[in-house]
């Protein structure tokens, strides 16, 4: 087995370290939600103009584009005499993977199955082991013990893709479980296995930052773009970190449902008008 000390390109593209609100993160969001809608290519000047509507200066856009090119998200490509950027095939695959998570939040029912991931990885694969833990956590897996992770069964394909990308199949055994027995309540177990306070803070911050959008009486298509891109950018990491645990396992004051509802209503109100405005800016 070859060492997996560096992530394969497909894993890097998911960029679990992306910081919502940063210029690079906002650029990724615009690419995924709008440039793909244009066919996956955009002129340099037009991309800079879109990000300018979000208050991003041209120099910052150039820096973000350089980072995205280095990560394999964008390639330079000229069309019709215009210099522009094309979303790479690998990045398109990344966006396709992300769409169901971002635009269709999944919530476990009490009788849904669990996926358990047991691993014993040797010290010679320490870097890969570290990456595995980081990436399982980033898709919403919880830690039962250092060598045992848990997630809803519907996350099994994503977990399997991470394991395969890191070339760790030989060290991992997975199980499908329909019953959990814990020393205390399932709510107490969930509090140990997941960092629910940090996740709750993410939900509440999202609500605090964006609830005002729903109170605005009128929005032009352009204003829909200007409001929805920052909202989508902050939201898109939350459905990855939140596995959608069943209600009996969550704190009584869990903010998740309010956060999910806010995003769904904002999406219905703003996504298509904002895309319509972006299309109208293209020659």
Order of alpha helices (4+ residues) and beta strands (2+ residues): alpha-alpha-beta-alpha-alpha-beta-beta-alpha-beta-alpha-beta-beta-alpha-beta-alpha-alpha-alpha-alpha-alpha
